[in-house]
Amino acid sequence: MMKKFNLRPITLILCIGVAGCHFDENKSSVEVVQKTQRNELWYSEHYGEIKQIVDERLVTWQVTGSSCYPILTLDPLSLFDAFSAKNVGLLNYKRPYDSGPVKYTEISSLDEVCKDGFISTSDKSDYTFDAQAIFELFWLDMKNHYAFFSERSVDWDAVYNQYAGQLSDANETKLLGVFREILELLNDGHTRLYFSLEEEPINFEAKPTLFKRLEREAFDLSLTGELVEKYIETQTNQLQITIARYLDQETKQDFIMRKQQSLNSPNWGVINTGGQHIGYLKLYSFANFIDVGGIERQDISYANAAFNDLLDEIFTDLSRTDQLIIDIRDNEGGYDIQALELIKRFISQNTLVWDISTFYAGELHQLTAVYAEPDNNRPYYLKDIYLLTSNGTFSAGETFALAMSALPQVTLVGRATAGVTSDTFPRMLPNGWIYELSNEYYENSSDLNVEVLGVPVDVEVDPFDITFRKKNKDAAIEKVLSILSYEP
């Protein structure tokens, strides 16, 4: 996930990303070759970037239209090299934190792609802020890479006509206001703008998360200030206490203890009712065991290995159950490839999970087909599964639900997910602001894409119904129990 940013740190990091701002575009190619062992340029049209390798430095150039400028390099050279395969002028970078690769073509000079020249950035002495120019870069980049204007009923040409004429003498504050209005119009939780380290990014979500729901409940109760925060905290804790009440004595204490030790780690137990055993598995995210430090991307295989070890323990404990409830109602996402490790536990043969395309210049371009392959040497679970979802099931939690919805033994219970399935595609503006956009199109094995609408459920129920909460009951769990005709 992208960090929050500030203009000054961005300028510093940008300098680091382009080799301490010592790279001189005007140096002759002869001089560069004499001083380097590597001098490579790799261009990805679909992702609008050039990777330039000079010595042991990796410089990333953003390409918008036919103009270029250096931006943050999030993938260190060591990572880029380790997961890239070259073949006669082509490079395939299999990102070790993502589901799909990025394909590059070798070019001989930046001028081949940057036909309209190079744009100065805020770390340069000749930089001058120009709101109109920044808006036009943003607008064009979104036009080229944003995948869901149609799904979100946004006329992007009309957006240009509305705002372009207002910005000739605008300052950053006015430009920020324009971007805020545009992002609110898109209402896409994966399209956001980072402009300050001290501020949350500008971001709008079409459907309310659990936090937003509880916040609204607090306002309806006329609570203000710290009382709102206290209400949200109390209600969130009460939800977990209520779930624990359903668990049998053998697993309840372990469930409570794990919750106390780590608030957002996977948690599990067994509901013993009517002589049957129903497993319960809670997943808050698919970013488990990730070491978060700095902004550079990383190979997350170490985290997935730890996640798999935990899954071994979970499914060993749940092996005696007859059905399984998986609760991702407030899953905030994370990494699709970690969710993939969990999907592998529910299949008996090689299974298509996602078909992913990248949007560029008005068309979808097939990126990859992702398959899950079962590992019969690990504990797995092939019995019936009830997957609890809500409007707050987001990002990787949502693509997990999308894949699970195609499995015949899975029933979705609750409300449709958030409708935000694309990976976030980070981009940068010359003044140092970072923005992310949705550029990838996910389909499951049934050719279903759920952007905006969300993954539909099989059984509708308000997943956080307050009338049930007041009785110390959980509406979604109660619905599953009623489906199974068991009395709690």
C-alpha positions, -999 to 999 in steps of 0.1 A, spaced: 0 0 0 12 35 -8 24 57 21 12 92 27 35 118 13 46 154 17 61 177 -9 95 181 8 101 145 15 90 137 -20 116 161 -34 143 145 -13 132 109 -23 129 120 -59 165 131 -59 175 98 -44 155 80 -70 173 97 -99 208 91 -84 210 120 -60 200 145 -88 235 140 -103 222 124 -135 230 148 -164 208 142 -194 232 164 -215 262 142 -210 274 125 -242 266 89 -247 303 82 -251 311 95 -216 282 75 -201 293 43 -217 329 48 -206 318 51 -169 292 24 -168 290 -14 -171 252 -11 -178 233 13 -199 198 0 -205 165 16 -213 132 -5 -210 99 10 -220 64 -3 -210 37 14 -231 8 -1 -211 22 11 -178 36 44 -192 71 42 -178 107 38 -188 132 20 -166 167 34 -171 196 14 -157 229 34 -154 257 18 -134 239 2 -105 212 28 -104 176 24 -116 158 55 -127 121 55 -134 107 79 -160 69 85 -162 56 88 -197 25 108 -202 15 113 -238 49 119 -254 64 138 -225 86 123 -198 99 132 -163 117 113 -135 95 100 -106 99 78 -75 116 45 -81 96 21 -60 112 -11 -72 149 -13 -63 173 -25 -90 181 -56 -70 144 -66 -71 139 -56 -107 169 -77 -118 160 -107 -96 125 -111 -111 131 -100 -147 137 -123 -177 152 -109 -209 148 -122 -244 159 -104 -276 149 -68 -267 121 -78 -244 119 -79 -206 93 -95 -185 92 -83 -149 73 -107 -127 66 -85 -98 70 -105 -66 43 -85 -48 17 -86 -75 -4 -111 -96 7 -99 -130 40 -91 -148 49 -59 -166 64 -62 -201 90 -39 -214 106 -33 -248 142 -22 -251 148 13 -266 180 29 -276 173 64 -263 148 83 -242 141 105 -273 124 75 -290 95 77 -265 98 113 -251 91 130 -284 76 161 -268 106 165 -245 113 164 -208 93 181 -181 110 198 -152 101 186 -117 100 204 -83 135 192 -73 151 212 -102 162 248 -100 144 257 -132 110 243 -120 80 267 -121 46 256 -108 20 257 -135 -15 245 -124 -28 243 -159 1 221 -171 -2 198 -141 -39 194 -146 -35 186 -182 -8 159 -174 -31 144 -148 -61 145 -172 -42 129 -200 -26 102 -178 -60 93 -164 -74 92 -199 -47 67 -210 -47 45 -179 -79 47 -159 -101 17 -167 -136 25 -153 -149 58 -167 -178 40 -183 -186 19 -152 -186 50 -130 -206 70 -156 -180 98 -159 -175 117 -191 -138 125 -189 -138 149 -218 -165 169 -200 -142 170 -169 -115 186 -191 -139 212 -205 -152 221 -171 -119 227 -154 -92 234 -179 -101 271 -184 -100 279 -147 -64 271 -139 -42 295 -159 -32 315 -128 -42 290 -101 -21 282 -71 -17 248 -55 -46 253 -31 -70 259 -60 -56 230 -80 -61 208 -50 -97 218 -48 -102 209 -84 -86 175 -79 -108 170 -49 -140 176 -69 -128 152 -97 -119 124 -72 -153 128 -56 -169 125 -90 -150 93 -96 -159 79 -62 -133 52 -65 -116 40 -34 -84 30 -53 -80 64 -70 -66 89 -46 -42 119 -42 -14 122 -17 -4 158 -12 9 161 24 25 140 50 3 156 77 -29 150 59 -49 119 48 -50 114 10 -79 128 -9 -100 97 -14 -137 89 -18 -155 55 -14 -188 47 -29 -199 23 -2 -195 28 36 -170 8 56 -177 -5 91 -159 25 104 -181 49 84 -212 30 95 -203 32 132 -194 69 128 -228 76 113 -245 57 142 -226 79 166 -237 111 149 -273 98 149 -269 95 187 -258 131 187 -223 122 199 -194 145 192 -156 146 196 -140 119 217 -174 103 223 -176 94 186 -142 77 188 -152 59 220 -184 47 204 -166 33 174 -140 16 196 -166 1 219 -188 -12 191 -158 -27 172 -147 -45 203 -182 -56 210 -184 -73 176 -155 -95 184 -168 -103 219 -201 -113 203 -184 -136 179 -164 -152 207 -198 -160 224 -206 -184 196 -174 -204 200 -172 -236 220 -152 -237 253 -124 -256 237 -115 -227 212 -131 -196 228 -102 -188 251 -76 -192 224 -96 -169 202 -98 -142 229 -61 -146 237 -50 -143 200 -72 -112 196 -56 -96 227 -21 -103 214 -26 -91 179 -57 -70 170 -57 -77 132 -41 -111 128 -62 -141 115 -83 -156 142 -103 -188 143 -124 -211 164 -153 -236 163 -190 -232 168 -205 -263 183 -242 -264 179 -268 -290 172 -242 -317 174 -224 -302 145 -191 -283 144 -188 -252 122 -154 -236 118 -150 -198 120 -121 -180 104 -117 -142 106 -94 -124 82 -88 -86 86 -64 -83 56 -41 -101 32 -11 -82 44 -1 -107 71 35 -109 82 46 -81 59 75 -60 72 65 -24 65 95 -1 64 102 26 38 84 29 5 103 4 -16 85 -26 -29 97 -60 -18 95 -98 -25 68 -109 -1 74 -146 -4 88 -147 32 54 -133 44 34 -158 23 56 -186 37 47 -175 73 11 -171 63 11 -207 49 26 -220 81 -3 -203 100 -28 -217 76 -14 -252 83 -22 -246 120 -56 -232 113 -68 -260 90 -54 -286 113 -74 -271 141 -105 -269 119 -102 -303 103 -129 -317 126 -155 -292 115 -184 -299 91 -187 -265 75 -166 -233 76 -175 -197 80 -149 -172 66 -155 -137 78 -140 -109 55 -167 -83 63 -141 -57 73 -111 -70 53 -92 -40 41 -72 -58 14 -35 -62 10 -19 -85 -16 -37 -106 -41 -9 -132 -41 -14 -137 -4 -51 -143 -9 -41 -168 -36 -23 -189 -9 -56 -192 10 -76 -201 -22 -53 -230 -28 -66 -246 4 -101 -249 -11 -94 -266 -45 -85 -301 -56 -73 -293 -91 -55 -265 -110 -81 -237 -111 -84 -204 -129 -87 -177 -102 -84 -144 -121 -81 -132 -157 -64 -98 -154 -62 -71 -181 -45 -37 -182 -63 -7 -196 -43 16 -219 -55 41 -245 -91 31 -247 -86 -7 -247 -81 -36 -224 -49 -56 -229 -47 -91 -215 -21 -91 -187 -22 -126 -172 -43 -155 -162 -37 -165 -126 -42 -201 -116 -42 -217 -81 -26 -251 -78 -34 -272 -47 -7 -284 -24 -18 -318 -12 11 -319 13 -6 -292 33 -39 -292 52 -68 -282 30 -106 -278 33 -130 -290 6 -163 -289 27 -190 -263 24 -179 -227 30 -200 -196 39 -182 -164 31 -193 -133 50 -189 -101 31 -200 -64 34 -197 -31 16 -164 -28 35 -148 -59 20 -122 -41 -1 -94 -45 -26 -76 -79 -21 -104 -90 2 -127 -83 -27 -107 -101 -53 -105 -131 -29 -144 -130 -27 -145 -127 -65 -125 -159 -69 -143 -177 -41 -177 -169 -56 -169 -192 -86 -162 -222 -64 -192 -246 -62 -189 -252 -24 -190 -215 -15 -220 -195 -5 -217 -157 0 -237 -142 28 -241 -105 37 -239 -76 13 -221 -70 -20 -185 -60 -16 -171 -25 -22 -167 -27 -60 -130 -17 -59 -110 -46 -74 -82 -31 -95 -47 -28 -81 -36 7 -73 -13 21 -100 10 48 -85 19 79 -106 34 113 -98 30 149 -108 59 173 -115 51 193 -83 57 161 -62 21 150 -55 15 113 -58 -17 99 -72 -30 63 -76 -55 51 -101 -74 19 -111 -59 5 -143 -65 -33 -140 -96 -53 -149 -102 -85 -129 -125 -113 -140 -131 -146 -122 -134 -180 -139 -171 -172 -147 -160 -140 -166 -175 -118 -139 -161 -84 -133 -175 -65 -102 -160 -31 -103 -184 -5 -89 -212 -31 -82 -191 -54 -60 -192 -92 -57 -228 -102 -53 -240 -124 -25 -261 -155 -26 -279 -147 7 -287 -111 16 -285 -99 52 -273 -67 68 -239 -79 80 -237 -55 110 -274 -52 118 -276 -30 149 -308 -47 162 -288 -80 164 -258 -62 180 -280 -48 207 -290 -84 216 -253 -95 216 -259 -114 184 -243 -114 150 -267 -111 121 -245 -128 95 -236 -157 117 -272 -161 127 -282 -162 90 -257 -190 84 -270 -210 114 -305 -206 101 -295 -218 67 -280 -249 83 -312 -252 104 -292 -252 136 -302 -235 168 -274 -216 186 
